[in-house]
Each structure stands twice: as structure tokens, then as C-alpha cells.
């Protein structure tokens, strides 16, 4: 959020998060099936109030499998009569079959095979993985308009940006698989998550960020409203819609303002939206999200010490800092800033009407007219010149939660209007929607010990190191691998007695934590051949990841092989494309050297690593500097051996420091140590 020219990140409040958790934990029923078979029908759950039971058979005497809620789209695969004569539909449910009573299911009878609409989706550039959800919505509401918002961002890149620690938060009471276990966010020794905002908000896991960022998870009757364009439209927006949306919340009331006049919240919110050109339903959903269903925060009580008679309904500027709570900083803004002289957006907000209207103007100017014109873009800003910044909230489910609230303002009558939805599309998205992680309990998937008999691991065991090599003699036809989890509730697979062939043997040890998260260790066990007088004593360094380094820049293949000091065997060097290098060729990053016993059995295979040689030509020059620069800028990426070679200072990351070291090497002012 922007305030006085500075970026301010908005955190949502705890109560709103609790409401959201309830909403997003609704069991989703799959409708994303391939094609539309003749014997399959589709329906929407309606008028349940508290949810509809899914049972194991047709009738209330059968066990309940779970609940589904209004707006959920279901795939109907059959129907049966219960003992009382009532009709029950068999539906796809969590990969199996469940039964729901037909009374609360509205059948979608037409529009699913609309070829003209399918051609429109193709013209818009929606991937086919979007089609089934959009076809279903089109069948229900044929006047709705769906526009593809092509972000231009690679999917994994976008998710990585929103997964930066502190940028996306969940409540500490969330499932452990929803919480990040990055060392910056989680103390592996104490099992405690770092709190990033008052109310117990902690860093979200990449998996839950991907779930909420994936638009395909929200192409259903109510969830779709997070993509609704937010401009004011008097043809479909009215006070009655605001009343529907705020029903049962503190906004469903008439209250006395500071001037002694009675005000009706729905009317005030509608008037504010009309005045600033923003959908008033969006404003109402935002207020409920920020202040909670009961509205008991001091941000709007008008009774906070030192801020009596001041209000901040949208929590603008409400970020903890400077020794103040988030609420206090929000009220400082409402009062006119630290100087008390701020008059923008109708401040000081010394009445409820001024706070609601002024905050709406702030939102209109700072977000809607700036291109963040959907709830999704307000949360995940994947447009404009400064993407992934200026985001109104850090709650990972903020857009989803507000979207569901917003949907409540639209009656079936209003939904017949040509509402316009702008839905993001990313490059290289997964073929299927990203699933929400479900695991809970301890995330500890570490080992306390990892041993291969009495043989030596290279490098020494460390939970942060995934790859190890072990050399055993020809006499060892098998080894016993011992892997002990740190947490007693974690499970280990792959350990025990393993039979070995002569040469390289790969064994994967997987630790599965209580919450389902996994960590895999790869052991490369080299069983020596009946080698007679074989020996190898390279002058170079060989790492546990099977990289061979310490090679002088410009070394020829013949000299490289000679310096391996092999007795009773031989070596073959190939370039990155797999062709055998001539003796006169220069070895470069990405080349591989395979060492054999004289009988032709492979002893080991290593990858050449020359620090600073980021393009694999065996030299360090300006082309390597450009490769590193482009990687840092994100215009292209380095991977594998090239990425390791680009990490010139060996600090575990490729950045401008490495680029400068390559430049200095090229200039001759400071050579890179191999």
C-alpha cells in the first residue's frame, strides 16, 4: 500500500483469517474431468445455509463423509432412491463416490458443449486446463464475460516471488504444511515458527501460495468473484446488494455517527462506492475482511486512547512499526499522520462516514485506477511496472476470502447481468491445478544419523546436504544403511541391507515427516571391481555432488587425465553434449570424466567444474560475465554445473558479487581461485 510516497504492506487481521480458514477448508468436489460424457450431469449446491452432508450411501442412515457448501459445483454420476423415496445423487467426491440429497442440487442442463464459447476461450488464450471450469460457469450464467489476463510471467517465477519470506502469511494455527519451513521462518531446533505480524501470522509455504495463486482453483460459482472487475456499475449494484453481503455482520446496522446523526452502513458504503467509482460490494467485503464479522477492533471503536473519535475502516497504514501496534499506526494515519496535518482523502477521519468514504477514495486512487482492479491483483500484483509489490494484504487467502464475501452481494437476479471477470494466465503453468497441501503435525523430516556400514560418507553427513558418495571394496557385495529420523513420528524408506553391483549404485533414502513433507538423500555407492593394482589419486578436488574442481583454466584434456593419476585403469572425457573430447581440447564446466578399471567396469563419473566458466567453454571471459548478469536480472537462468560455476565466491547464490569477480578476472586485477 502506498502512504506518503512509501510502500506499506497491509496485513489482514486475525478474525478475518479465521473466517477465511472456514471458507477455504470447504471440501472441493472435482469437476475438472476430461470431456463431458453423455451419462454425466453437473449441478450446483444451493440453499443449504449450513452446508450439505455428503454420505457414503443414499440416505441419512449412511455415514457422513463431509460437507459441501452453496456454490460448489458437483459432477453427478448417477442417482438412487432412499428407503423413504427421496432421490439422492451419486457424485464424484475426493476421488471416490459420495451421495447428496437432490433437493439442494440445481442441475445445469445446457451450455457445456457450446462450441462457439469454446472457440472464444481459445481466442482469449485460456489454456485448456481452464476450460472445464469456465464452461460450467458459462452454462450457469451465459451473459458473463471472461477475459484472459496474460501476465507474461513464468508460473514458477511468479510463485517464487510471492513466496519470499514475509510476503505471504498464514495464521500460526494453520496446518503445518501451509507454513514455511525455510530457516528464516522456522526454527528447526525448537519447532517454532517466526511471527511476522500481530495475531500470530507466519510465513506461508510455497505449496499453499501456489494453490491460492492458481486461478484454476477458483473457477466456481462464488470463488470466481475475486476476478470481478471492480468498477462501479449502477445497473447491477445497489443498496440491497450491500445488505445481502453484510447480513449477519456488524455492518448490518444503523449507528450514531460523531455528529449525532444516524447512519445506515449499507447506504453509506453504497454512496462511497458510487462517489469514487468502485464497486460498493468490494468495499463492504474489504471492511468485513479487515474488521471481522463483529467489528470489535479499536480501529473503528472511536474509543482508542488518544484517538477518540477517529476511525479507519480499511486499516490503511495499519502496519506495526516504530514501536507502535498496527492499530495505532492506522489511527495515526486516520488522524492526519504524525503531524496531524494530513488532509488527503478527506482526513482527518473524525466521523464514520468520512472514514468509509475517504478510505474508499484511497483504494480507488491507489489500486483500482492503478491497474490492480480485481481482488486477485490487489493481493497478487502481477501487472504494471512494479510487480509483486504494492500489495494490499499479506494474508495468502485474502483474495479468496474477499471474493467469497463479494459473491454474497450478488443475488441470482443480479448474476444474470453481463459481469466481466479478468482472470490471470501465466506462462508454463502445470497441466493441472495446484492442490492445497493437507498434511499436519511435525514438519521435521531430518535424520539424526545416516551411515553406510562402517564406510565413510563424502561429504560428512549434514541434513542440508542431499548427495553423498561412498566407496566400498570389491569384497563388499552388500552394505547395511542406517538412517535414524530426528522425530519419532517421521518415517524412513530406502534404508536397510542393499545388494551392490560392481561400479556405481544409487540408493535414495526418503524421510517423510508427520505432516507428509519429504526430504530425500541420495547415496552413490561405488563398489570397486576386482581391481588388482587399480588406484587413483587425482590432484583435483572431488565433491560429494560428484563435481571435480581445482582445475587450472585452459587445461587440456590430455593434461587433465594425466593429473588424475590413474593406475590400472583409464579415463574418458566428454563434453556437455556427450561427444568425446580430443586430447588437445580444453576442459570446461559441464564436461564429464568417466573413470574405468582396465576390465571396462566403471569406477566413477564426475562433472568438471571451473569457477567463473559459466558457459562451459573452458575460458573465463566477458561472455561468462554476461551469463551471470542475465541470470541475476532474471532474463535467462543458469542451472546445474553452470550455476555452481557461476557462484564464484562459493556463498551458495549467484549475484552481482560473482559478476564483479569475473570482470576483475578478465581485467587481470584479481584472478579467480579454483
Long-range contacts (C-beta under 8 A, 24 or more apart in sequence): 1-316, 1-317, 1-366, 1-390, 1-391, 1-392, 2-366, 2-390, 3-316, 3-317, 3-333, 4-337, 7-389, 7-390, 8-317, 8-319, 9-167, 9-319, 9-391, 9-394, 10-315, 10-316, 10-318, 10-319, 10-391, 10-392, 10-393, 10-394, 11-169, 11-197, 11-198, 11-201, 11-318, 11-319, 11-326, 11-393, 11-394, 11-395, 12-289, 12-290, 12-393, 12-394, 12-395, 12-398, 13-199, 13-290, 13-291, 13-292, 13-297, 13-315, 14-171, 14-199, 14-200, 14-201, 14-292, 15-291, 15-292, 15-293, 15-294, 16-288, 16-289, 16-290, 16-291, 16-292, 16-395, 16-401, 17-170, 17-171, 17-199, 17-201, 17-395, 17-397, 17-401, 18-171, 19-288, 19-292, 19-293, 19-401, 20-395, 20-397, 20-398, 20-400, 20-401, 21-171, 21-173, 21-174, 21-397, 23-400, 23-401, 23-404, 24-397, 24-400, 24-401, 24-436, 26-51, 26-67, 26-68, 26-69, 26-72, 27-54, 27-66, 27-67, 27-68, 27-93, 27-94, 28-72, 28-217, 29-68, 29-72, 29-73, 29-74, 29-75, 29-91, 29-92, 29-93, 29-94, 30-75, 30-92, 30-95, 31-73, 31-74, 31-75, 31-92, 31-132, 31-133, 31-136, 32-129, 32-132, 32-133, 32-216, 32-432, 32-433, 33-75, 33-92, 33-132, 36-112, 36-113, 36-135, 39-77, 40-75, 40-76, 40-77, 41-75, 41-76, 41-107, 41-108, 41-109, 42-73, 42-74, 42-75, 42-76, 42-107, 42-108, 42-112, 42-136, 42-139, 43-73, 43-74, 43-76, 43-89, 43-105, 43-106, 43-107, 43-108, 44-71, 44-72, 44-73, 44-74, 44-105, 44-106, 44-108, 44-140, 44-221, 45-69, 45-70, 45-71, 45-72, 45-73, 45-74, 45-100, 45-104, 45-105, 46-70, 46-71, 46-104, 46-105, 46-106, 47-104, 48-104, 52-100, 52-101, 52-104, 53-100, 54-91, 54-93, 54-98, 54-99, 54-100, 55-88, 55-98, 55-99, 55-100, 56-98, 56-99, 57-99, 58-82, 58-88, 58-90, 58-99, 59-83, 59-84, 59-86, 59-88, 59-99, 62-99, 65-93, 65-94, 65-98, 66-93, 66-94, 66-98, 68-100, 70-222, 71-220, 71-221, 71-222, 71-223, 71-407, 72-220, 72-221, 73-108, 73-136, 73-220, 73-221, 74-100, 74-105, 76-105, 76-107, 108-136, 108-139, 108-140, 110-139, 111-135, 111-138, 111-139, 111-140, 111-142, 112-136, 112-139, 114-138, 114-139, 121-146, 124-148, 125-150, 125-425, 126-423, 126-425, 127-425, 127-429, 129-216, 129-429, 129-431, 129-432, 129-433, 130-215, 130-216, 130-219, 130-423, 130-425, 133-216, 133-219, 133-220, 134-219, 136-219, 136-220, 137-219, 137-220, 137-221, 137-224, 140-221, 141-415, 141-416, 141-419, 143-416, 143-417, 143-418, 143-419, 144-415, 144-418, 144-419, 144-420, 144-421, 145-418, 145-419, 145-420, 145-421, 146-421, 146-423, 147-420, 147-421, 147-422, 147-423, 148-423, 148-425, 149-383, 149-422, 149-423, 149-424, 149-425, 150-425, 151-382, 151-383, 151-424, 151-425, 151-426, 151-427, 152-427, 153-382, 153-387, 153-426, 153-427, 154-426, 154-427, 154-428, 155-426, 155-427, 155-428, 155-429, 155-430, 156-428, 157-634, 158-213, 158-380, 158-382, 158-388, 158-426, 159-206, 159-209, 159-210, 159-213, 160-206, 161-387, 161-388, 162-209, 162-213, 162-380, 162-388, 163-204, 163-205, 163-206, 163-209, 165-203, 166-196, 166-203, 166-394, 167-388, 167-391, 167-394, 168-203, 168-204, 168-209, 168-394, 168-396, 169-196, 169-197, 169-201, 169-202, 169-203, 169-204, 169-394, 169-395, 169-396, 170-201, 170-202, 170-203, 170-204, 170-205, 170-208, 170-395, 170-396, 170-397, 171-199, 171-200, 171-201, 171-202, 172-200, 172-201, 172-202, 173-200, 174-202, 174-208, 175-437, 175-438, 175-439, 175-440, 175-515, 176-439, 176-440, 176-441, 176-442, 176-443, 176-515, 177-205, 177-207, 177-208, 177-437, 177-438, 177-439, 177-440, 177-443, 177-515, 177-516, 177-517, 178-204, 178-205, 178-207, 178-208, 178-436, 178-437, 179-203, 179-204, 179-205, 179-443, 180-204, 180-205, 180-206, 181-205, 181-443, 181-517, 186-443, 188-444, 188-446, 191-442, 191-444, 196-394, 197-320, 197-326, 197-394, 198-320, 198-325, 198-326, 201-394, 201-395, 204-396, 205-437, 207-434, 207-436, 207-437, 208-396, 208-436, 208-437, 209-396, 210-434, 211-434, 211-435, 211-436, 211-437, 212-396, 212-397, 212-399, 212-400, 213-380, 213-434, 214-429, 214-433, 214-434, 215-376, 215-423, 215-424, 215-425, 216-433, 217-433, 217-434, 217-436, 218-400, 218-403, 219-423, 221-407, 222-403, 222-404, 222-407, 222-408, 223-400, 223-403, 223-404, 223-407, 224-403, 224-407, 224-421, 225-375, 225-403, 225-404, 225-406, 225-407, 225-410, 226-374, 226-375, 226-376, 226-399, 226-400, 226-402, 226-403, 226-406, 227-374, 227-375, 227-376, 227-403, 227-421, 227-422, 227-423, 227-424, 228-279, 228-282, 228-374, 228-375, 228-403, 228-406, 228-419, 228-420, 228-421, 229-373, 229-374, 229-420, 229-421, 229-422, 230-278, 230-279, 230-282, 230-368, 230-373, 230-374, 230-375, 231-277, 231-278, 231-279, 231-368, 231-373, 232-273, 232-274, 232-276, 232-277, 232-278, 232-279, 232-280, 233-279, 234-274, 235-417, 236-410, 236-414, 236-417, 236-419, 237-270, 237-273, 237-279, 237-280, 237-281, 237-409, 238-270, 239-266, 239-267, 239-270, 240-411, 241-280, 241-281, 241-409, 241-410, 241-411, 241-414, 242-266, 242-267, 242-269, 242-270, 242-280, 242-281, 242-284, 242-409, 244-408, 244-409, 244-410, 244-411, 245-281, 245-284, 245-285, 245-288, 245-405, 245-406, 245-408, 245-409, 246-284, 246-288, 247-408, 248-293, 249-288, 249-293, 249-294, 249-295, 250-291, 250-293, 250-294, 250-295, 250-296, 251-284, 251-287, 251-288, 251-295, 255-352, 257-351, 257-352, 257-353, 258-302, 258-309, 258-350, 258-351, 258-352, 259-351, 263-352, 263-353, 268-352, 268-353, 268-356, 268-357, 269-356, 271-357, 272-356, 272-357, 272-360, 273-360, 275-357, 275-360, 275-361, 276-357, 276-360, 276-361, 276-363, 276-364, 277-364, 277-368, 278-360, 278-363, 278-364, 278-368, 279-406, 281-406, 281-409, 281-410, 282-375, 282-402, 282-406, 283-356, 283-360, 283-363, 284-405, 284-409, 285-375, 285-402, 285-403, 285-405, 285-406, 285-409, 286-314, 286-363, 286-402, 287-313, 287-314, 287-356, 288-405, 289-393, 289-398, 289-401, 289-402, 289-405, 290-314, 290-315, 291-315, 297-327, 298-327, 298-331, 299-327, 299-330, 299-331, 300-352, 300-355, 302-352, 304-328, 304-331, 307-331, 307-332, 307-334, 307-335, 309-350, 310-334, 310-335, 310-348, 310-349, 310-350, 310-355, 311-349, 311-350, 311-351, 311-352, 311-354, 311-355, 312-349, 312-355, 312-359, 313-352, 313-355, 313-356, 313-359, 314-359, 314-360, 314-362, 314-363, 316-359, 316-362, 363-392, 366-390, 367-392, 373-422, 374-421, 374-422, 375-399, 375-402, 375-403, 375-406, 376-403, 376-424, 377-424, 380-424, 382-424, 382-426, 437-516, 438-516, 439-513, 439-514, 439-515, 439-516, 439-517, 440-514, 440-515, 441-489, 441-513, 441-514, 441-515, 442-487, 442-489, 442-490, 442-513, 442-514, 442-515, 443-513, 443-514, 443-515, 443-517, 444-485, 444-486, 444-487, 444-490, 444-513, 444-514, 445-485, 445-487, 445-490, 445-511, 445-512, 445-513, 445-517, 445-518, 445-519, 446-485, 446-486, 446-487, 446-490, 446-511, 446-519, 447-483, 447-484, 447-485, 447-486, 447-492, 447-509, 447-511, 447-521, 448-484, 448-485, 448-486, 449-482, 449-483, 449-484, 450-481, 450-482, 450-483, 450-484, 450-509, 450-521, 451-481, 451-482, 451-483, 452-479, 452-480, 452-481, 452-523, 452-525, 453-479, 453-480, 453-481, 455-479, 457-523, 457-544, 458-542, 458-543, 458-544, 459-543, 459-544, 463-519, 465-544, 466-519, 466-520, 466-521, 466-522, 467-521, 467-522, 467-524, 467-544, 467-545, 467-546, 468-521, 468-522, 468-523, 468-524, 468-544, 469-523, 469-524, 469-525, 469-526, 469-544, 469-546, 470-523, 470-524, 470-525, 470-526, 471-525, 471-526, 471-528, 472-500, 472-525, 472-526, 472-527, 472-528, 473-527, 473-528, 474-502, 474-527, 474-528, 474-529, 474-530, 474-531, 476-500, 476-527, 477-527, 479-525, 481-507, 481-509, 481-523, 483-509, 483-511, 483-521, 485-511, 487-513, 487-514, 489-513, 489-514, 490-514, 498-525, 500-525, 500-527, 501-527, 502-527, 502-528, 502-529, 502-530, 502-601, 503-527, 503-529, 503-601, 503-602, 503-603, 504-602, 504-604, 504-605, 526-603, 526-604, 528-597, 528-603, 529-597, 529-599, 529-601, 529-603, 530-599, 531-568, 531-569, 531-597, 532-568, 532-598, 533-567, 533-568, 534-566, 534-567, 534-568, 534-569, 534-597, 534-598, 534-603, 535-565, 535-566, 535-567, 535-568, 536-564, 536-565, 536-566, 536-567, 536-569, 536-595, 536-603, 537-565, 538-563, 538-564, 538-565, 539-563, 539-564, 539-565, 540-564, 542-606, 546-604, 546-605, 546-606, 546-607, 547-606, 547-607, 547-608, 547-609, 547-641, 547-644, 548-593, 548-606, 548-607, 548-608, 548-609, 549-608, 549-609, 549-610, 549-611, 549-674, 550-674, 551-587, 551-608, 551-609, 551-610, 551-674, 552-674, 553-610, 553-612, 553-613, 553-618, 553-619, 553-620, 553-672, 553-674, 554-586, 554-618, 554-619, 555-586, 555-587, 555-618, 556-583, 556-584, 556-585, 556-586, 556-587, 557-581, 557-582, 557-583, 557-584, 557-585, 557-586, 557-587, 558-583, 558-584, 560-587, 560-593, 561-593, 564-593, 564-595, 566-595, 568-597, 568-598, 569-595, 569-596, 569-597, 569-598, 569-603, 570-595, 570-596, 570-598, 571-595, 571-596, 572-596, 573-608, 575-616, 576-616, 585-618, 586-617, 586-618, 586-619, 587-618, 588-613, 588-616, 588-617, 588-618, 588-619, 589-613, 589-614, 589-615, 589-616, 589-618, 589-641, 589-642, 589-645, 590-616, 590-640, 590-641, 590-642, 591-616, 607-641, 608-641, 609-641, 609-644, 609-645, 610-645, 610-674, 611-645, 611-647, 611-648, 611-650, 611-672, 611-673, 611-674, 612-645, 612-646, 612-648, 612-661, 612-662, 612-665, 612-672, 613-645, 614-638, 614-642, 614-645, 614-646, 614-662, 615-642, 616-641, 616-642, 620-662, 620-665, 620-666, 620-672, 621-666, 622-666, 624-662, 625-659, 625-662, 625-663, 625-666, 628-654, 628-658, 628-659, 628-662, 629-659, 632-656, 632-659, 648-672
